[in-house]
């Protein structure tokens, strides 16, 4: 702020033409507030002259626009009472922010919608599979052991569980068949001595002789012992 006015004007001119930070506003005012140099006609009313940065509305610099635009201004007082004003437009910053926001909308919103749609489709698919598994399980619980849980397509967690349950059902059916075979054998082993015992008792009763009835009873006892031995062997 202590530099001569001519040198200060040259530095402002350099800022306009070659400053990489792209200074948009620059002006020099005398001690009465009259403009001496620059592209700002008057010091903004709401701008404190304290050497600090402030965001205020300024005249738009683009020829295609009218009115004002937000800008960052710094105003400082010189020793002779004049004022140096520097500023930079926030138009490009706001435009970049708008472009980024629109890009996010274009990229993020479809991604979110796609994720939601995928989640809904996956949820409906899982719900449908679980409903099928539940209905099949109910039929199995009601005695239809030939039913199997559906396990098709890609092997996921549900398919692994369904496959394990199906293997368990296959083993249960095999054990039931073995149990049925054992039951048939037991029935056959018990039927034979019981039938023979009944036949002998009937013959003894039909003969009417005490000796023949005694012989029939002894034979029946032998058949009964054979049946009891069979039951004991099964229990053992």
Buried (B, 14 or more C-beta within 10 A) or exposed (E): EEEEBEEBBEBBEEBBEEBEEEBBBBBBBBEEEEBEBBBBEEBBEEBEBEEEEBEBBBBBEEEEEEEEBEBBBBBBBBEEEBBBBBBBBBBEEEEEEEEEEEEEEEEEEEEEEEEEEEEEEEEEEEEEBEEEBEEBEEEBEEEEEEBBBBBEEEEEEBBEEBBEBBEEBEEEEEEEEEEEEEEEEEEEBBEBBBEBBEBBBEBBEEEEEEEBBEBBBEBBEEBBEBBEEBEEEEEE
